[in-house]
Amino acid sequence: MTLLEIKSLKMDFGAGADALRAVDGVSLAIGTGETVCLVGESGCGKSVTALSIARLVPTPPANYVGGEILLNGRDTLKMANGELQKIRGGVVSYVFQEPGASLNPVFRIGSQIKESLKLHQPGKATDAEVIRLLKLVGIPAPESRIRNYPFEMSGGMQQRVMIAMALASEPKLLVADEPTTALDVTIQAQILDLLRDLKQRLGMAILLITHNLGIVGDMADRVAVMYAGQIVELSPAKELLRRPLHPYTKALMASVPKLHGTADRLSAIPGNVPRIGNFPPGCRFAPRCPIAQPECSVAVPDLVEAEPGRWVRCPFWKTP
Amino acid sequence: MSLLEVKNLKVHFPVKPGLFRRAHEFVKAVDDVSFSIEPGETLGLVGESGCGKTTLGRAIVRLVEPTAGSVLLGGEDITRMTGTELRARRRKFQIIFQDPYGSLNPRMTVEQIVGEALDIHQLTDSPSARQKRITELLKAVGLDAVYAQRYPHEFSGGQRQRIGIARALAVEPDLIICDEPVSALDVSVQAQIINLLQDLQQQHGIAYLFIAHDLAVVEHISRRVMVMYLGKIVETADAKTLISEPKHPYTQALISAVPEVDPETKRQRIVLPGDVPSPIHPPPGCPFHPRCPIAEARCQVEIPALREISAVHLAACHLAK
């Protein structure tokens, strides 16, 4: 069953002549209990797309100019503030990159978790429930930990607290925006294990935003690759990693060094990621693309179903 | 003769209990570290945050003062040098930093940033020679000479890192300490910078100490790799051996924690419990024993020495074979 359906979402920053298109026609659906990864480099629009689901991007400066975001069939772009408040944390919860910056430094973590319970499940706002949540996310000795301030915890533990807080209201969808980027690899492995385990136990869907293709292989059922505000490839994760179709996905995978790799030289992608407001005409990857044709710089190619379940925004995807 | 020799280097930072009281406690950021780098070689240094890898890199170039031990560059001890004597030696070793945004002066043009190094060491004798050299350096790192009059904010992250590299190259160093030079960059730009560093090494025979937390990047660029944990080197070997046959349980866990791109290869993952302990109160015995999956009774008391497992493969573990 489809839990979330984003339909050709278009979002600008600014209005009128100064408008900069940050998200340009993104369509993405997430089923109940599914894990979808959104992959892309900085500035590609992956975070604002995810934040838009619960309308967490302030308007202005953001300006939704098209599309809809159907959460359980209701369009969040048309919701009034009261309804949005119920959705935020209630149906969709967020975990962000910097746990240290997301927690309030002057409140004990127990009371911060309780606050989110009070909002959505007032009957359950007890110490016992907070302790149960902390146990769920694998924090040792939760009885004493609830009296800790965020600074008394390590980055990995803080991220567990953030996850506990996100789970407080039993959301249907957990949006994790680079949840492990600020953490060390051994701690990253712990947090990813925790997310996988929670997903199975609680049956929630996860939208995981990352720039690390390794995490995609570990976590995702399906993956969407974004470049310059558009989805350029959408595919089941295993198939994408085994055989990427879009030249950008191919180039991205080839440019990352792998463990036990044998190449003497990495195949770098020339040039830089285009900045918002400065996207090239036509296919946005064309200036850096190894197989670009003259017509690539004329019109933006459509996202077409190249193979069953596999969508790609490149007419030349068959070119080796 | 080795280009760089680090002997029993220690960097201890005092933890101040109050304004007028003396420090009794110390953060042992670098604790008795010894290694050497040959000319033109790349030595990788990996470890998690807080393990002391950045402090080690900075102590080598004297950006932080070592507490004990010595750093020999080309056979000369630079740990006790001061003033002009030290400044003259600084030509031979340079450092590039992780944050290409924070390590360039925003009020200086690229020409001033790169030219400053030339001026300090009086490497050019006329304005036209200086101009020519700056153009040459920018070209070497893949930047067009027209960028010389621009300011750092006009560049992307990758381009700024190139400016940082040009600045380091200006004095023709023998050794560059690369402190996480690609971690702040976009994935598609990382490969450009790694390739550039490798090209420059081939052309100029520069040695690198390459500090990073990404094992795949370190394996790719390094000939030998050292693994650091809580201020100590726990394993050293050549890059391929270290990744394919790690001997220290910490290295094994670190390698198994790297998420795998290829969904076909399912590795046995070792998930380490807990966090890295505080370097103020490191655990007694082996510093890794509280998180170690194979620790024995003696690991809690005896500090393991870095010993030879096979020729050129060292590990600090009682149980490594």
Interface residues (C-beta under 8 A of the other chain):
Chain A: E41 S42 S154 G156 M157 D184 V185 T186 I187 Q188 A189 Q190 L192 D193 H211 N212 L213 G214 I215 V216 G217 D218 A237 K238 L241 R242 A251 L252 M253 S255 V256 P257 K258 L259 H260 G261 A263 R265 L266 S267 A268 I269 P270 N272 V273 R275 R288
Chain B: E48 S49 S156 G158 Q159 D186 V187 S188 V189 Q190 A191 Q192 I194 N195 Q198 H213 L215 A216 V217 E219 H220 I243 S244 A253 L254 I255 S256 A257 V258 P259 E260 V261 D262 P263 E264 R269 V271 L272 D275 V276
